[in-house]
Structures are given as C-alpha cells and as structure tokens.
Amino acid sequence: MEETYLPSVIKQFEYYKNLGDRTIEQLSIDELKKEYAEDSNSIAIVVKHLAGNMQSRWTNFLTEDGEKAWRKRDEEFIDDFNSKEQLILTWNNGWNCLLSEIKELKNNNLNTIIYIRNQGHSVTEAINRQMMHYAYHVGQIVFIGKLTKGSDWQSLSIPKGESKQFNISKFKQEKSRKHFTDDV
C-alpha cells in the first residue's frame, strides 16, 4: 500500500481542486460572494479559509507545527476579495503550497510524526485529516455553486438521468487498473 498511497492522495487532492476550479469557473464574483443566510459562508469565504489552512498546514510540513503563528484564521472568514482573479490567485496559492509539499514526500515519511496545534499525527494521519477537511469544504463550494446556478449549472459528474448511459459506456471498456480521476 505504501507505494500507491502517495500517488493516490495526490490524484485525490488534484480531483478536489478540479471540482472547485470547475465550480468557480461557472460563477461571477458577485455569485462567489453571495451568502444565503446570516452567518453562512459564501464560496469566497470558504476559498479564503481553505487557502489559509493550506498555507498554514503545508508550509514546512515536516518540520513546523501546522498551525503557524502567522496565520490569522478568524480573518479568513471576512470576505475582502475585490475581483474573481484575486479569489482564483488565493485559491491557487493554497493548492500550490499543498501540492508542492506533498509531491516531495517519500514513503519513508509516512510514519513520521508531525504536529497540528501540538497534537501529534503520523504523516498519513495528517494527510487524511486534511484531505477530509478539504473534501468537506469543496463539497460546500460545489453545493453553493449548484444552488446559485440552478438550471444553468454545468454538472461536474454524471448528470441526473444519465447514469444508465454512463454505466453502459463504462462496461463496454476493458477492465483496467487506474485511478478513477484519470478519465476526468
């Protein structure tokens, strides 16, 4: 498993980034900033929070606590984006930090203990923790995007009513061993 774990998690992180990218693409800056209820988070706020978390957790991942003294987490929940380009730059900076650091990891790092707020995690546990955190928030981004676009939403997976046709096309292919995101 060790030999497949890191390539698999890299592909999984890239998949979640792709879902966010494809959602953000469909929305204007006003739609990205829309909050549906008092004290709810817009996509813009979720993006800012994710990017802040990624910068904190993945900067010097193996050598420093994942909660950096310079992080201002509470400010991540204040939307101060002036443009969609600024939002995308923030989004990409977070993901680039994560992906550049994780791509440097080796199998022999997986049992190394790292800390998040002084709580020890193996590298594997820390990766899993962060992946689930990011999947949770990317799911929010996609849901809000879909809610915002309504019938204009461009599906990111198998559209409603098309499962049967999708499965027919998949079962026409030869069995193969690959990551499910290879065809995305």
Rosetta blueprint (number, residue, H / E / L):
1 M L
2 E H
3 E H
4 T H
5 Y H
6 L H
7 P H
8 S H
9 V H
10 I H
11 K H
12 Q H
13 F H
14 E H
15 Y H
16 Y H
17 K H
18 N H
19 L H
20 G H
21 D H
22 R H
23 T H
24 I H
25 E H
26 Q L
27 L L
28 S L
29 I H
30 D H
31 E H
32 L H
33 K L
34 K L
35 E L
36 Y L
37 A L
38 E L
39 D L
40 S L
41 N L
42 S L
43 I H
44 A H
45 I H
46 V H
47 V H
48 K H
49 H H
50 L H
51 A H
52 G H
53 N H
54 M H
55 Q H
56 S H
57 R H
58 W H
59 T L
60 N L
61 F L
62 L L
63 T L
64 E L
65 D L
66 G L
67 E L
68 K L
69 A L
70 W L
71 R L
72 K L
73 R H
74 D H
75 E H
76 E H
77 F H
78 I L
79 D L
80 D L
81 F L
82 N L
83 S L
84 K H
85 E H
86 Q H
87 L H
88 I H
89 L H
90 T H
91 W H
92 N H
93 N H
94 G H
95 W H
96 N H
97 C H
98 L H
99 L H
100 S H
101 E H
102 I H
103 K L
104 E L
105 L L
106 K L
107 N H
108 N H
109 N H
110 L L
111 N L
112 T L
113 I E
114 I E
115 Y E
116 I E
117 R L
118 N L
119 Q E
120 G E
121 H E
122 S E
123 V H
124 T H
125 E H
126 A H
127 I H
128 N H
129 R H
130 Q H
131 M H
132 M H
133 H H
134 Y H
135 A H
136 Y H
137 H H
138 V H
139 G H
140 Q H
141 I H
142 V H
143 F H
144 I H
145 G H
146 K H
147 L H
148 T H
149 K H
150 G H
151 S H
152 D H
153 W L
154 Q L
155 S L
156 L L
157 S L
158 I L
159 P L
160 K L
161 G L
162 E L
163 S H
164 K H
165 Q H
166 F H
167 N H
168 I H
169 S H
170 K H
171 F H
172 K L
173 Q L
174 E L
175 K L
176 S L
177 R L
178 K L
179 H L
180 F H
181 T H
182 D H
183 D H
184 V L
